[in-house]
Amino acid sequence: MVETHIVSDQMGRRVEVPKFPERIISLVPSQSELLYDFGLGDRVVGVTKFCGHPKAWLKTKAIIGGTKKFNFELIDELQPDLIIGNKEENYLEGISELEKKYPVWMSDINTIDEALEMIISIGAITGLNAQATGMKSRIITEHVASTRIDAKSAIYLIWKKPYMAVGQDTFINEMMGMAGFRNMINGLRYPEVSLNEIQSLSPEYVLLSSEPYPFQKKHIAEIEAILPDSKVVLVDGEIFSWYGSRMLKANDYFKSMQR
């Protein structure tokens, strides 16, 4: 008989999980990368089509669909003993269906502290407390090292047609602060913004993210036309939005950004 224990996830749900899960499915790219960096490659059996780090997993692991559309038949064939998802990235109906059959542990991350809490929790669930604690300590050290006091005003755009920006109650907002930017967007998490609104805010920087919308150099001119005195920069969306082991790369990336 498999030994189990009860844990709480970041949505406040109590989940009964195996003492040492051996057939894990990850529904979130950043958390898949975390599992890989924890050395759990032999225990992960399924990931989404967006879980591109490491790239090899897209060939060696079962692809159970996307983050918002699951292949339930394939998941049933895999018989996971732990599924790891996220409140924002996954869809409620799919998670509700999965938790009828399997232990589903959900993260809910809007802050750096909550990202660190997720790392510790997944480390505990998978029996890798030491690795998780060490990773947390390294991320905190990196965070302290990169913190700037000369924050520049900025808008971070994640979508075009319509333009959408990052608001305050988000993980990206906290990473902007870590990178030395002061977010000028208040209120909603991901509000639509017009070019007129962007112009009226007159930020020192406009950050164009590589994901979810793949901003490229050709998109810079449109912003520069209305904000000739602002610096428009293409940024790595994974660095700013991937909570987990990717945070270890943030400090070096932020230092490399031309300021």
N, C-alpha and C positions, 0 to 999 in steps of 0.2 A: 504494500500500500504506500502511495506517495505521501510523504510528509508535507503538510502545508501550514501556513500561518496567515493571519489577517494583517493587512497593511492598509494605510489610508493613502489615497492619491491626492493630487493637488486640486481636485474638484470636491474634496471632502467625502468621497465615496470610500466605503470599506470593501476591500477586494481580497479574496482568498487566493493566494498564490502558492505555488510549490516552493519548498525550501530552497531547491536549486533548479530553477527552470532550465530545461534542455532544448525546447523547441519554441524559440521566440520569433514573433513577427513584429516588425516595426512599421508603423504607418506614417512616419514623419522623417524626412530626409536628414535633418540635423541630429535627430536622436539615433538614426541608423549609423551615422558617422561616429557618434559617441560610443555605441556598442562595439563598433570596429576598433576604436582606439582603446577601449577597455580590453581588447583581445578576445572578444566573444564570437569571432567568426564561425567557429564550429558549432555554436549553439543558436545562431540565427538561421532560420529556415526560409523566411519570406520578408520581402520589402516591397515598397511601391516603385512604380516606374520612374519616379522623380528622385529616388535615392541614389544619386550619382557619385557619392563618395563613400567607399571606394568604388571606382568604375567597374572593377571586376565583379562586384556583387550583382550587377545588372545581368551578368552572364551565368553566374554560379548559384544565385539564389532564385527561388520562385518569385515571380512578379505577380503580386496579388491585386493589381489594378492601380488606381491613382489614390491620391489622398482623400478625394471626395467621391470615389466610386470604387467599391470593393468587389472582387470576384469571390463571392461567398462559397461557391462550389470548390474552388481551388483551396480556399482557407480550410474548408472541412477536410479535404484530402490531406492537408499538412498536419492537421490535428495539433495545433499549437497549445502549449501549456502556459503561455504568457503572450499577451498582445499589448504593445505600448503605443499609445496615441497621444493626441493633443486636442484640447477643446477648440481652438481656433482653426487649426489646419484640417481637421477631420469633420465629418458631417454627423449630426446627432442621430439621424435615422440609422445610418450604418453602424455606429457604435452601439446603439440600443439593440440592434439585431445580434451583433457579435457577443455582447455581454450575457446573452441568454445561454450561451454555450461555453464561453471561455473566460478566463480571468483577463480583464481589460484594465490596465493601469493608465490613467490619463494625466497628462501634465496640463498646467494652465499658467502661462508665463507672460508677465507684463513688465517684470523688473529683472535686474541682474541678480538680486538676492533670490528671486524665485527660480531663476535658471540654476543657480548654485544648489538650491534645495532639491531641484530635479536630479542633478548629477549625484548628490548624496543618496537620494532615495533609490535611484536605479542601481547604484553601486550596492546598496544594502539588499535589494531584492535579488540581485544576481550573485551575491556572495563576494563582492569585490569592494568591501569597505575601504581597505587601505588605498587602492587605486583611486577611488572616488575622492577620498579625503585629500590625497596628494594633488589631484587635479584641481580641486577647489582652492587649495592653498596657492598653487601656481597662478591660477586665474586672478585671485585677489591681489597677488604681488604684481601681476601685469597691469591690473586696473589702477592700482595706486601709482605705478610708475608712469602711466600714460595720462593721468588726470592733469588738466591744464586750468590755469586761473584766468587766462586771457581768452575766454570763450567768444567766438564770433557768431553773430546772428545768422541763422540759416533756415532754409526750407528744404525738406527731403521729399522728393517726388517719387511715387511708386507706380504711377499709371498715367497713361495719356489717352485722350478721347473717351471720357473727360479726364483732365488732369486730377489726380488724387494725391494728397499729401499725408504725411505721418503726423498724428496728433500727440498729445501728451501722455496718455495712459497706455503706452506701448513699450515693448522691449527696445525697439529701434530708437525711440526717444532717449532712453537711458544710454544706449551705445553712442548716440550723437554727443551726449554730454561727456562720455569717456573720450571721444575723439576731439573734444574741444569746441563743440558747437552748441549754441543756445537756440533751441527750436522756437520759431516764431508762430507756429500753429497751435492754437489753443482749442480746448473743447473736444470734439469728436475724435475717435481713434484714427479713422482714415477718411477725412472729409474731402468732398470735391472742391476744387479751387479753380477759379477762372484766371486767365492771364491778367485781367484787371486787378483781381485780388492779390495776385503774386506781385504785381507792379506796385500796388499801394503799400505793401509791407516793406518793400525795398530792402531785402536781406543782403548781407555782405556776401553770402554764399548761397547758391542753389545746387543741391546735391541730386543728381539723376542716378537712380539705382539701376543695377543690371538685372534685378528681378523684383517683383513678378513681371513687370513690363521691361523688355530688354532695351532700355535706352542706349543709344549709340551716339557717335560724334555728330551725326547729321541732325540730331535733335537739339544740340547746343545752341545753334543760331537763332532758333525761335525765341528762346529765353533771353539770349543776349540782345535781341532786337528791342525788347521792352525794358531790359535792365542792363544798360551798357556799363554801369559802374559796379555790377555784381560779378563775382567769379562763379562761373558755371562749371561744375566738375562731375565727371562720370565716376561713380563709386561702385565698389564690389558689394552687391546686396547681400551676399552670403556672410560677409564679415559683420555687417550691421544687423542682420536678422537671425542668424543661426545661433540659437542658444545651445550650449553644449561644448564639446571639445574644440570647436572652431574658435571659441573665445580666446584660446591660447595664442591665436595668430593675430589678434586684433591690435595689440600694442605695436608690433612691427609694422603692420599695415598703416595704422594711423600716423606713425612717424614718417612713413614713406610718402604720405600725401603732401603735395606742395602747398605750403601755407604762407 
